[in-house]
Amino acid sequence: MNDSAPSKVVVVEDEPQMRRFLRASLGAHGYHPLEAGTAAEAIALITSHNPALILLDLGLPDADGIDLTRELRGWTRTPIIVISARGREDDKVEALDAGADDYLTKPFGVGELLARMRVALRHAASREGAGEAPPTLSLAGLEVDFTARTVRLDGEPRHLTPIEFKLLALLARHQGKVLTHRQILTEVWGPGYADQSHYVRVHMAELRKKIEREPARPRVVATEPGVGYRMRVEA
């Protein structure tokens, strides 16, 4: 951490042992953890401390974590990383659709948690700007100028359709974050297409043919099986 004041992180977890583990891990890496064992305690902490990030377990004694995520998204854009023993794809999709920025399944390593936290915090910082795609993108041989709407792969021009360019800009705007099929469909095609997941698969396959050196082994856009897609932060 480079800031003089440690970033506050609200840890919403009802298991004391897990809270101790996160308290020690976060504190050792320069964060200031604030602990809540219930949804009600979490809301009180978040409203009074304005944290930089929220770590949220789904199994709380007074509310379901997904319902809490939806409630929080009604009034805060603070990044939320779900940390849960629920590993089913349906749970991940539901949490991400509810507004979580990322989903980490227990057990997990401290290194992975910290890396995902850094990505979420970077994304939140960039969102404080115009909320648009970055002016340029350079990743794994791909060079994009979003202002000029030009795309090159290893120096060679690539022509993208309007839908493909919109997909690319959406992924770049949320670089490092998992976007579910429903989120992509709603942003690119509109709410009326939220259940047409085949649209995303077809157009993403075509986009990869143009922006990836090896479409079968993508280095720009990663697939989260059964959930959605994530633009990599670095190759």
RAKA-V611675 format. One record per backbone hydrogen bond with DSSP energy under -1.0 kcal/mol. CO is the residue of the C=O (numbers start at 1). NH is the residue of the N-H. Records with the same first field share a line. If there is no record, write none. Layout:
CO->NH + NH
This chain:
7->32
8->52 + 53
9->34
10->55
11->36
12->57
15->19
16->20
17->21
18->22
19->23
20->24
21->25
22->26
23->27
24->28
26->31
27->30
32->9
34->11
36->13
38->42
39->43
40->44
41->45
42->46
43->47
44->48
45->49
46->50
53->10
54->81
55->12
56->83
58->60 + 65
64->68
65->69
66->70
67->71
68->72
69->73
71->74
72->75 + 76
79->54
80->101 + 102
81->56
82->104
84->106
88->92
89->93
90->94
91->95
92->96
93->97
94->98
95->100
102->82
104->84
109->113
110->114
111->115
112->116
113->117
114->118
115->119
116->120
117->121
118->122
119->123
120->124
121->125
122->126
123->127
126->129
135->146
137->144
139->142
141->154
142->139
143->152
144->137
145->149 + 150
150->145
151->158
152->143
153->156
156->153
161->165
162->166
163->167
164->168
165->169
166->170
167->171
168->172
169->173
170->174
172->175
174->177
179->229
180->184
181->185
182->186
183->187
184->188
185->189 + 190
190->193
191->194
193->196
195->197
196->199
197->201
198->202
199->203
200->204
201->205
202->206
203->207
204->208
205->209
207->210 + 211
208->212
214->217
220->232
222->230
224->227 + 228
227->181
228->224
229->179
230->222
231->176
